[in-house]
Amino acid sequence: DRLLKAAVKAQACGSPAMAKIFTPVKCKGVGSRVIASAWGQHASFTALAVAREGGTVSFFQEEGDLIEARTVSKYPTSEVVTIAWCPSKPVLAIAWADGTLSIWTDASGTGSTNDDREVHWGKAVTVLQWSPDGSRLMSGDSSGRVSVWKVDPTGRLSTVCTHQRSGAITHCVYKTAKAKSAAASLASNFSVADQPPFYFANDGGAICIADDMGHCNDMVSLGMPLAAMLFYKDKERLVVLTRALVLAQYKVEPSGKMTQVMKVKLSVAGGSEAGVSGCAWLTDGHLATVSAEAIVRVWDLANEDNYVLQLNDETSNALLNERAISIAFHPAKKMLAVGTSGGKIALWTLQAARVPGAPVDDASWRMQPPLTALDGPIRALHWSPSTHLLAAASAEAVAVCAQSTLARLVSGEWALVQLTAFAFVLEHVTSGASAQLATSMRTRGADLWGSRVLLWNGNNAEVHEISTPAGGGVPTMELTSRFHAPSLTLALHKDSVYMISDGRLNVSSLKGVVRSTMPFLEAEGPPLLIHINRSILAAMTGKGVLRVWDISRNEPKQHTAGRVFDSPGAGAVTSIRTNGFGSAVSILTQPPADLPGGVKRGAPPAGGLAVSGALASGERAPVLYVYQLDSDTFDAYDFGLHGALPVEHAWDATDAKLLGVLTEQSGGGPLATD
């Protein structure tokens, strides 16, 4: 009971609640019919590209603002057919109806375009596909010509080889290669033999396999156009879905012969006239499809089984009469998004198995509250490489949906509760007086210090202050400053704003003017995570080094000179919380990159043993760690022994040894406090 009270009292340390919401913002200045949209894949340029009717490609920031200096158009004018981002460079391929292939790159920081008007000239470029490592680009046109290109860092194109078949090219997918060493990846920029082969199909359902050496073999002809073609990496199989609703798997034998290993006719409301409007890989060979029905069909290809996810569950009618028409899955978040005919987005999260090795089925997915993103049918959904952005496109508009955690904070005599991305309520904890705070900024984070509120969205920050009339009366909120803040990691302390930007921890005034920078050694890595409790500041670097200061005076006093978080078996750090006395810091992590038995989870995050919120996978480890500064030791508590996962942690405001931990069931259940 004392710990339950501590979880409430400890909000004084500034620990938010774990309620998460998606908030849509329409992109400004779209203006004409949307042809295609896609997120930039490289960290240096992550804008949303939108191809529009009239022959333009525009770029939008996550707040929906148009980047005017980057708009692409061509002369003579032609319509855009499709676009595709390179997975490893800030490079966008643009296919035009007149046969032009354009490469737009932001390598110079201002944006530039290079065109090829020869290879496909006069024939619409219908398909674009980058190789997995981004060193090759495949293009196909309406006459059956397929070309493979190299693209240098400046965006200049050079042809590697071409293939010619009949019919219009409609689909292409690379046969996923095994991970290569850095040296091999570098060599692939020069060696055609090092690239994996790829499959392509025409509008008659004829499938070929080709490579960069000029080889091209006809594999199979289905006699009907395809709705989708994917490569099933785990089984090394080609998966095709036809417009006539036939789902088939093919395995390529060492001899080069393609053998059919599975074929099934899908049963869909409306039959083949309705067709499949979207599909996405989920996990472990699970392929999800949508077909303008009130369900999502999931095909377990590994076990030759299937199940469905209902748009309307037993507890809600929020999606009544809606039909699923688009789909996208984020593997790191394990979140499935489905766009509907009425402009809504349905969301599911994949829960951890309650029993190790248990198969994934409909009970493994927990439906989240849906959101309304646009006025018309959502024809396409795209997840950003970041874990918090989802783009939704209709025929006339595009919306960027950003996920944020609703804040719940207490500082001194004031409590702050976030209602939406734009609305907050402040309440005096003793008198009960309250004030409403409204902002036009879609808020991604908040902090509270006394009667002062700091809000930010990753690009700008605002400071609001509570004004109480003399002699009492209703308190009001006043916006006192707004400044540029290119960061999602900020904290408020007295009249200073602490912000991580460009690998530095800057200390700024309430107007954003940098006063000083907290010191870090190059060997420690850049700061990624910070937390302030009272006048104690804790920071964790990208190389897993923890530092703690007392910032109550003008000159910060160091409590620890830099302690490497080296607890055995720990994954990358995602969250730190210091108590208000500078004697202990609690730590949450992701699961380790390598599990017992040699099972791989994937490479650890670049830079070391901590990740920022944008890079965190969303997975949680069951162990909570506490660093004791006096003894210079790490303690650990495994909530997994009780079937729980820690999701938030907060220190008591008066007891230096009392820590509240919010948990959820490890298989995905209601939140509980331990």
C-alpha positions, 0 to 999 in steps of 0.5 A: 500500500505504501508503494502504491501511494509512492507511485502517485506521490512520485509524480513530483519527479516529473514521470509521465503516465503511459497513455499514448495517442496518435494525433493527425495533422494535415499536410499544408499545400497539397492542393491537387490529387495525391499520386504517391507518398513515402517517408525518407529513409535516411537519418539526414533527411526524413521528410515525407515525399508526396507526388501530386497531379500536375507533375510535382513532388513536394516534401513535408515535415512531420508537422505538415509544413511544406519544405518549399525549397525542395519541390521537384517538377520537370520540363516538359511537364509530365505526370509522376507515376511512382516514387521510391526512397533509397534505404541507405541514402537521402535519395529519391527515385521518381518515375514519370509517365513520359519515360523520364527517370529522375534521381533527387538527392539532398546530399548537398543540403539544398536538393538537386535532380538528375534525369535519364531521358533515354532508356525508357523514353516515350514509355511510362516508368511503372515500377521502381525498386531499390536493392536491399543495400541501396546500391542498385535501382531497378526500373520497369516500364510499360513496354516490358523493358527492365533496367538496373542502375547504379547511383553515385552520391551526387545522384548521377545514374549509370546503367548496369544492364537492361532486360526486355520482355513483353507487356507492362512491368507491374511488380518487382522484388529482390531476393533478400540476400544474407547480411554482408560485411562492411567491406562487402557492402562497399564492394557492392558499389562496384561489383555487379556479381555481389548483388542478389537477383530479383523477380519481376512480373508483367501485367499478364502474370509472367514472372522472371528472375534476373540479375546484374550480370545480364541474366534473365530467365522466364520462371512461370506464367500465371495467366492473370495480373498480380495484386502483390508479389513478395519474397518470404525470406525465412523460407526463401520463397516467392509469394504471389497474390493475383487479382483473381484472389489466388495466393501461391508460394514458389520455391526456386530450386538450385537448378533454377526451376521454380516449384509451386509449394502452395496454392489457395483460392481466397474467399473474399466478400464481393469476390474477385471484383473486390480484389485485394487493396493492400497487403503487408508482412507482419511477423514470422511468415504472417501475411495480412491482406485487406479487401474492403471488408470489415476484417483483416485477413492474416495468412500464416504461411509457415503453418498453412493456417489463417485467422482474422482481425475484426474492425469492430470488437465486442467493446466498441462500435467506433469503426461501425460500417467501416471497411479496411482498404489499406494496411501497414505494419511497423516491425519495431513497434509491432503495430499494425495500422489499417486505413478505412473507407471513412478516413479512420485508422484502426490500430493493433499491437502484437503482444508478447506470447504468454507461453514461450513458443506459442503461435501467433493468432488473433488473440495475440493482437490487442486493438488500440483506440482508432483515430480519424485522420482524413475526410475520405477513404485512406488509400495508403499508409506509410510508417516512418523509420522513426517509431512515432510517425504514420502518414495517411493518404487519401485521393485529395489529402495527406495527414501525418499522425504523430504518437505521443505520451500524455503527460501527468506531472506534479511540481511544487503546488501545481499538477499538470494533466495532458488531455490531448496533443493540444490541451492541458489542465493545471490544478493547484493541489491544495486549493483546487483552483484550475487553469486550462492551457491550449496550444496550437502546437501538436505537443510531443513532450511537456515538463513542469517546474513550479508554475511554469510549463515547457512544451515541445514538438521536436521543432519548437518549444513554448514556455507558459506561466500561470498567472493568479489574480491578486486576492485569488480568482481564476488562474490563467495561462500566459504564453511567455516565449516560443523558440526553435528547439530541434529536439525531443529531449528537453527538461525544465529547471527553474529559469533554464531549459536543458536540451539535447541537440546535435549531440550536445546537452545545452543549457538555455534561457527560457527564450532558447538562448544557449548559456552553456553546454554540459561537459562530456568526454568524446570517449563517453559518446553523445548524451541521449537521455536526461532526467531532472528531479528537484535539482539533480540532473542525470544523463545517459550517453550513447555509449552507456555512460551515466553521469549525475550532477547537482544543478542547484548552483550556477556551477553544476557539481558532479556527483559521479564522474561517469559510470559505464552501465555494464550490468550483464545481460542488459540491453540498450537503455531507454529510460532513466530516472534519478531520485531527488537526492542524487543517491540513486538512478533507476534504469529501464532497457530494451531486451538484449540484442542476443538472446540465450541459445544464440537467437539473434534480435538484430544489431544493437543500436548504433553508437552504444548502449543507449537509445533515444525515444525515436530509435527505441524499438518499443520492446521492453526488458523485464528487468529494472536496474538501480544504480546506487551512487554511494556503493557504485553498484547496480542492483537489478529486479526481474519483474518477469518472474511475476509475469510483468514488464516495467513500463514506467518508474518514479522516485518518491518525493521525500523518501530517497529509497522508495521507488514506484514502478508501473507494470503491465502483464508480459503477455499484454494485459491491464496495467498494474502497480507493483 
